[in-house]
Amino acid sequence: MTDWRNACAIPLAGLADLSVWDFQDCVSVGLMKGAQLLALFGVPARVGGRQDAVAGGHQDAGASEDPDCVRLFAVLGHPGNGTLEPFSTVVKDSFLSLAPIHPQVQLFERELAEKWRVKPQGHPWFKPVRFERPSRDGADLWEAHPAACGTADFFRVGGEEVHEVAVGPVHAGIIEPGHFRFQCHGETVYHLEILLGYQHRGIERALTGGPGPRTLHFMETAAGDTTIGHATAHCQLAEAVFGLAVPPRGRVLRGVALELERMANHIGDLGALAGDVGFLPTQAFCGRIRGDVLNLTARLCGNRFGRGLVRPGGVAFDAEPARVREVVRLLEQALADATGAIDLLWESGSVLARFEGTGPVSAETATRIGLVGPAARACGLSQDVRRDYPCGIWADAPIEVPTLSTGDVFARARIRWEEIRVSAEWILANLADLPDGAVRAPDAPPTAAPWPADTLAVSLTEGWRGRICHAAVTGPDGRFAAYKIVDPSFFNWFGLAQALRDQEISDFPLCNKSFNLSYCGFDL
Amino acid sequence: MSGILKTRLQQGHRTFTWPDGPLPPLPDRFRGRPSLGDAACPENCGKCLGACPTGALHLEDGKAALDTGRCLFCGACATACPALRITFTAEHRLASATREGLVVRPGDEDLPPRKVALARKLFSRSLKLREVSAGGCNACEADTNVLGTLAWDLGRFGISFVASPRHADGILVTGPVPENMRLALLKTWEAVPAPKVCIVVGACAISGGPFAGHGEVHDGAAGLIPVDLFIPGCPPHPLTILDGLLALIGRID
């Protein structure tokens, strides 16, 4: 059996086609052994499937031809050896929910129910994910569905002195919409439930039948503050299916863009965290320094968020020596400014008193709910796509992965600072040694050209919020039968809800900012 | 405390002096207002139309015109044009008081109309806005938010973002307005006391941007709310947004 690795193109004919029972067993046993569930999604059953497997009695004969059936794909990742394990099955109306034993599966299962009308039997908290239109005809699984966004039952704590606080969808600042429902006793939050969907723009549905002229733009706006992260994940897919080799210079520039994106967001968030505890110097400084880092990305490609930079086969803009020198000079300046501004946090007792012990998430909880990114590393989970599933530049130029153990706001803040430092050092080291040559493979096909037929492609990137997974399944015509985007926020919103347990409601903004999750990346 | 003062000295004074002083620097690869050469296009070319992901270009009398309200400023049209007639200039002033003003035609060098009489009369010294992100990807939001930092210091113009629509003189909308967000947007708008203004920021809020035509969205706010100012971009540079806001209240022309 082939060892599949990050950015792989797998012929559907070679994919393990399991019975539903074996499929669930593979997911369950894999998770118990420490694998990560990277993606779980559906396509119409006519796509893919090995005919011999059907004939071999692994499933109901002819089920894969039944238009009423849905083919499920799961991709497990094994961080120990960097391999990916994809497999598939066909289901009709329902399957047994794994969520009661593996909480990290729960949202994937609800998503399958919402998109494909297959019911996870025994799901402990069965409700819509983002109030989207189903992709398949059939009976509604929710009586009130399709209901207006936000119309759903919430978990309620009973008792005379218990009260409920509802916030959103429109929030007090310049931020995206979402609904938060707190169950409180006095100031203490017993339970927080987060309901999203307000940002749903239909990206995955629109990608079906692609790629098309807008495909790259969907990637760049799936979560706009993670333009480079999502564009890189997508381009790695295209490069895998077409066998494109990104030239060394292009690989480095992509890595630089990814780390600049990480630095800018982390610096901005540390400033906002300072603001949330009323520590104005760091808030004021970081707000500006974040802009300085965004301007470095703009120096590379003209856009502060990196729109138009990452393209299949490499990057669309080269950086001539004078430009590289200027970026290095300005980055050194920004790092010096950031160091001064952020060190103030660790030197101020009043800041540390508010950060330490607030909103803790245990390593055990983090593992069970599948927390990713800096939020997971703050709990002591040493995981990072750049190290565990290296691809592109990360195979040539590894990066240090810091971890902390307390899992509180302090750890989530401090880990950001460690990552800012590591990213800056990595950029400076790699720009000092920038290879010559082209920045983009000359044979990159047009973005709207069909992909190789009957293929599953999977790619991972470590965005600034954590692991980004893109998976595409092409049909016989080389068009997307499904394109799955798993933003790190898909896992981490539940982490925020867990962090709020037994905390004071007034600490919500602080906890929220320490995660700073994406609404649109979740809602798509 | 001494650490704070030392850092303060190290960081220095960083607020831009514009509009009284020079413009803040823009990156040399910045893609601002497009310029279309006045020469006739070769017959049956249409390469730019095919290259545009959002249908921002159309032909008028055989010449291409570009609707910056749909434009993502990706530059695909400029690359596709065999006659090199399309260039994206460093001009950051893109805001328009009318939807039609967003369309750039060959040889068109004038700025779009930017005067909103009501805003100049009522809000010239104080404009409080409620921001509503309705499907925005957090890029327009971030570059609106950045105006509040000390580098831009929006407060010095009497403009600020407030938490309650009841305290606001208007709303600033980002995003293509998903159906899931329609009700919340309309309720926010209705909660703002009249007279009020509506500003839309970014290709999504103007026309739906890359999501135009999706059944899940309303192709921006203009179909639901009367719009007083359109600020194009994907996302617009903070300078473009600030320029639009200052033109709206008459602080600049």
Interface residues (C-beta under 8 A of the other chain):
Chain A: R130 F131 E132 R133 A148 C149 P169 V170 A172 G173 I174 I175 E176 P177 G197 Y198 Q199 H200 R201 G202 I203 R205 A206 P213 R214 H217 F218 T221 A222 A223 G224 D225 T227 G268 P281 A284 F285 G287 R288 R290 G291 N295 A298 R299 L300 C301 G302 N303 R304 F305 R307 G308 F317 D337 G340 A341 D343 L344 E347 S518 Y519 C520 D523
Chain B: G3 I4 K6 T7 R8 Q10 Q11 R14 P27 D28 R29 F30 R31 A51 C52 P53 T54 L72 F73 C74 G75 E131 V132 S133 A134 G135 G136 C137 N138 A139 C140 E141 A142 D143 T144 N145 V146 G148 T149 L150 A151 F161 A163 S164 G175 P176 P178 E179 N180 M181 L183 A184 T188 C204 G209 P210 F211 H214 G215 E216 V217 C234 P235 H237 P238
